[in-house]
Every structure is written in C-alpha cells, then in structure tokens.
Amino acid sequence: MKFAKTQAQIGKVGSLPQRKLTRTTGPDGKPRFVYADAVDCNCVYVGTEAAYDRYQRLAVQEPV
C-alpha cells in the first residue's frame, strides 16, 4: 500500500481507475497489478504477478 502525500501523487491516484484491479507494466517491464482508492484512503495497492496469483487462489477458496 502506498499513500498519496503530494498534490501530484493525489492527482495521479485520482486519475487511475477507482476500486478496480488493473494490470499495468512496472518500470522494470514486468506486470504490476494496481488497485486505487482515492475516496477512502487516498492510496494505491501495488502487487506483482506472484501476489496476483496468491490473490486468485484465495478468491477461489473464499469468495468475497
């Protein structure tokens, strides 16, 4: 979880799709998964492909 602290970061969080898991590419060229929440926490959750795979396995075990 990364919190937006500056006005530029707050603007960037607000420009991302809100409360939707989105696949993007990180600066290293590898896939990243991003979940932005500008309303409640003004933060972004960022995970790797391995983290997304864990999330998928947990979602199958215990549907949300």
C-alpha positions as CSV (number, residue, x, y, z in Angstrom):
1,M,0.0,0.0,0.0
2,K,1.3,3.4,-0.9
3,F,-0.3,6.6,0.3
4,A,-0.5,9.7,-1.8
5,K,1.2,12.6,0.0
6,T,1.8,15.3,-2.5
7,Q,-0.7,17.1,-4.8
8,A,0.9,15.4,-7.8
9,Q,0.5,11.9,-6.2
10,I,-3.1,12.7,-5.2
11,G,-3.8,13.7,-8.7
12,K,-2.3,10.5,-10.1
13,V,-4.3,8.3,-7.7
14,G,-7.5,10.1,-8.8
15,S,-6.7,9.6,-12.4
16,L,-6.4,5.8,-12.1
17,P,-9.5,3.5,-12.4
18,Q,-11.0,3.5,-8.9
19,R,-11.6,0.4,-6.9
20,K,-10.8,-1.8,-9.8
21,L,-7.9,-4.2,-10.1
22,T,-5.9,-3.1,-13.2
23,R,-2.9,-4.7,-14.9
24,T,-0.1,-2.4,-15.9
25,T,3.6,-2.6,-16.6
26,G,6.1,-1.6,-13.9
27,P,9.3,0.4,-14.5
28,D,11.2,-2.9,-14.8
29,G,8.9,-4.0,-17.7
30,K,7.3,-6.7,-15.5
31,P,3.5,-6.9,-14.9
32,R,2.1,-5.0,-11.9
33,F,-1.4,-5.0,-10.6
34,V,-2.8,-1.8,-9.2
35,Y,-5.9,-1.0,-7.1
36,A,-6.5,2.7,-6.5
37,D,-8.8,4.2,-3.8
38,A,-8.9,8.0,-3.9
39,V,-12.0,8.2,-1.7
40,D,-11.3,6.2,1.5
41,C,-7.5,6.0,1.9
42,N,-6.1,8.1,-1.0
43,C,-3.8,5.2,-1.6
44,V,-2.8,2.7,-4.2
45,Y,-2.2,-1.0,-3.6
46,V,0.5,-2.4,-5.9
47,G,1.4,-6.0,-6.4
48,T,3.5,-8.3,-8.6
49,E,2.2,-11.2,-10.7
50,A,3.0,-13.6,-7.8
51,A,0.9,-11.5,-5.5
52,Y,-2.0,-11.6,-8.0
53,D,-1.7,-15.4,-8.3
54,R,-2.0,-15.6,-4.5
55,Y,-5.0,-13.3,-4.6
56,Q,-6.6,-15.5,-7.2
57,R,-6.0,-18.7,-5.2
58,L,-7.5,-17.1,-2.1
59,A,-10.5,-15.8,-4.0
60,V,-11.3,-19.3,-5.2
61,Q,-11.0,-20.7,-1.6
62,E,-13.1,-17.9,0.0
63,P,-15.2,-15.8,-2.4
64,V,-15.6,-12.2,-1.3
